[in-house]
Amino acid sequence: MSPSMSITRALREAGFAGLVAAGLAFPILTLGTEMDQSNRLVLEQRWSWMAIAAGLVFVGRFLVLAFARKPARAAPHTGARVLSPALAAALPRAGVIALFLFPMVMLFWLGPQGSLKWINNYGVQILIYVMLGWGLNIVVGLAGLLDLGYVAFYAVGAYTYALLSTHFGLSFWICLPLAGLMAASWGAMLGFPVLRLRGDYLAIVTLAFGEIVSAVLTNWSDFSNGKAGIMSIPRITFFGLPFNANENGFAATFGLEFQAIHRTIFLFYLILALALITHVVTLRLRALPVGRAWEALREDEIACRSLGINTVNTKLTAFALGAMFAGFAGSFFAVRQGFVNPDSFTFMESATILAIVVLGGMGSQLGVALAAVVMVGGTEVLRELTFLKQIFGSSFDPSLYRMLLFGLAMVVMMIWRPRGLISSRAPSVFLAQKKSVSGTHVQEGHG
Amino acid sequence: MSAPLLSIQKLEAAYGQIVALKGVDLDIMPGEIVTVIGGNGAGKSTTMMSVFGRPRASAGKIIFDGQDITHKPAHEIARMGLAQSPEGRRIFPRMSVLENLQMGASVDGMAHFQADLERMFDIFPRLKERIDQRGGTLSGGEQQMLAIARALMSRPRLLMLDEPSLGLAPLVVKQIFDVIADLNRNDGLSVFLVEQNAFHALKLAHRGYVMVNGQITLSGTGRDLLANPQVRAAYLEGAH
């Protein structure tokens, strides 16, 4: 390892970095517009913001240059893991147990009012993205088909439940499999035209597909009620027992005092079950010929063809299955919100889910779950940082800076873990001993 | 004389506007090793690849075991007992050696996977040592062995090898060609071999074809072609 550079040189380089930051911050942070009383925009100058940004960059850069050892560029890191293998093996089981206990612990600790935020905003919200991440992981991580329009299937699932329940009065438990089926058939439908496409071209077509679905939902008002969306979607029931204060409701039937948290806890366990089903199905499929064919397809399509693998079926099943899980998640979303409109299914959502898969390490189930916790949990944590208002003024809303978190996470990952949080791939079978070779031994972009 | 196992008749194929094959005729008898040699861009690999439908034949016929396979999809062709080890090996780099072999056996539904696996270990002992290792971490020679073993896992009647010597050390090339000769001698496996390494290929093969510019210009037994002055001048002088 090369020692850190001399203090003077570090100061000089940090000063340069600070200048660049100041230059960048000038148009973005220093100049701002505010509406005055007569609704005119006035230019506001916030020199202190620029100073803070430049100062932070200067100090940070100086510390990195002067004291941190150089990033191991000379000796490419030899697959040093964040997690030791033993821990990586124990973590999923512990995680599942912790998730089962989570709502109860929160309930006893913070009471029915205080725990609502934690179970809903953190628990349910993160688990939705874990499930979506795992679903997309089949398409992107395993089969290697870059899908930028995944949110379309989420929307299909959500609208399937919303429309079937409001128009035909079908219950959630009937609509859930229907939504999955519907999304899966849309997945196969997208699959057909893109069979011949790969890489960038596939990405563009799937991106367009996502936009088309959202445009149709926005503009076909007779069908989807346009931008206004579909309201008063029937809420979740406990297998027929509604979560309300009536005498035939859930609370009365089980002799409990009625509380709104009951529904949230049930939703939590429901999405947990759905996510775990996604996970188990994916794990099972990976050990079956179709799952192996997905991975082989990701590795080398030409080799697949010469080995007699039906690449058409392989791609279509990957698209359809990935879409199916998004459909499940979509109908869950609709039943949780009680309201859907096209704003929930923008490209931003696809990007978030894809970022979760990529940051997690493509194909790694645990990595995807961890990345969902970081990305979605991180956004929620930003909302909590109200003390920042004391520094930046009362108009400062930390949750608006979630994009910054995205960018930061991406940059940090690209530097330290370019293959995602968990980059080693465990073989689905092994003879002598289970070895998971880290991704660093295989050429970048080829595995 | 019995019917050929693979018969390519007046095959034409093109990549867009560029015509790669201009009427290729080629026969492979059961139990034969046949090689196609020729310079870069002569159309050797294209001939082999068009058997699997990429590129599709624009004219002519490909007949395998008496059946016209010219317009069949690749996975059906593989099911008939044809296996290919493509140019550049194309093993699955992130999958383990065992998983690579599984992919080769998937055509016949892994019916005799265990027995075939043992057989591959006999033929290529190196693969046994590397069995749980990632394909991408193998050396070039080991990757070529894996590519051949993977193709053999489907119990093919005809094995098609595209440039198995590509980028390998002479000693490894010899090893691999010895294996091919053994497979042919002991199991009666028919082999279709496309090679730049004309000397080794002609020494190994029963018969050979010389290809220039998308056409077969010469054909004969391996020994005859090795002795042919034209072949010697074009492909062998200074080559070994």
Boltz contact constraints between the chains, C-beta under 6 A:
constraints:
  - contact:
      token1: [A, 289]
      token2: [B, 106]
      max_distance: 6.0
  - contact:
      token1: [A, 296]
      token2: [B, 92]
      max_distance: 6.0
  - contact:
      token1: [A, 296]
      token2: [B, 103]
      max_distance: 6.0
  - contact:
      token1: [A, 299]
      token2: [B, 92]
      max_distance: 6.0
  - contact:
      token1: [A, 300]
      token2: [B, 90]
      max_distance: 6.0
  - contact:
      token1: [A, 300]
      token2: [B, 92]
      max_distance: 6.0
  - contact:
      token1: [A, 302]
      token2: [B, 86]
      max_distance: 6.0
  - contact:
      token1: [A, 302]
      token2: [B, 90]
      max_distance: 6.0
  - contact:
      token1: [A, 303]
      token2: [B, 90]
      max_distance: 6.0
  - contact:
      token1: [A, 305]
      token2: [B, 74]
      max_distance: 6.0
  - contact:
      token1: [A, 306]
      token2: [B, 52]
      max_distance: 6.0
  - contact:
      token1: [A, 306]
      token2: [B, 84]
      max_distance: 6.0
  - contact:
      token1: [A, 306]
      token2: [B, 86]
      max_distance: 6.0
  - contact:
      token1: [A, 307]
      token2: [B, 103]
      max_distance: 6.0
  - contact:
      token1: [A, 307]
      token2: [B, 104]
      max_distance: 6.0
  - contact:
      token1: [A, 308]
      token2: [B, 75]
      max_distance: 6.0
  - contact:
      token1: [A, 308]
      token2: [B, 78]
      max_distance: 6.0
  - contact:
      token1: [A, 308]
      token2: [B, 79]
      max_distance: 6.0
  - contact:
      token1: [A, 308]
      token2: [B, 107]
      max_distance: 6.0
  - contact:
      token1: [A, 310]
      token2: [B, 75]
      max_distance: 6.0
  - contact:
      token1: [A, 425]
      token2: [B, 94]
      max_distance: 6.0
  - contact:
      token1: [A, 427]
      token2: [B, 96]
      max_distance: 6.0
  - contact:
      token1: [A, 427]
      token2: [B, 99]
      max_distance: 6.0
  - contact:
      token1: [A, 429]
      token2: [B, 98]
      max_distance: 6.0
  - contact:
      token1: [A, 430]
      token2: [B, 132]
      max_distance: 6.0
  - contact:
      token1: [A, 431]
      token2: [B, 98]
      max_distance: 6.0
  - contact:
      token1: [A, 431]
      token2: [B, 131]
      max_distance: 6.0
  - contact:
      token1: [A, 432]
      token2: [B, 132]
      max_distance: 6.0
  - contact:
      token1: [A, 435]
      token2: [B, 132]
      max_distance: 6.0
  - contact:
      token1: [A, 437]
      token2: [B, 134]
      max_distance: 6.0
  - contact:
      token1: [A, 441]
      token2: [B, 137]
      max_distance: 6.0
  - contact:
      token1: [A, 442]
      token2: [B, 93]
      max_distance: 6.0
  - contact:
      token1: [A, 442]
      token2: [B, 136]
      max_distance: 6.0
  - contact:
      token1: [A, 446]
      token2: [B, 93]
      max_distance: 6.0
  - contact:
      token1: [A, 447]
      token2: [B, 93]
      max_distance: 6.0
  - contact:
      token1: [A, 447]
      token2: [B, 94]
      max_distance: 6.0
  - contact:
      token1: [A, 447]
      token2: [B, 136]
      max_distance: 6.0
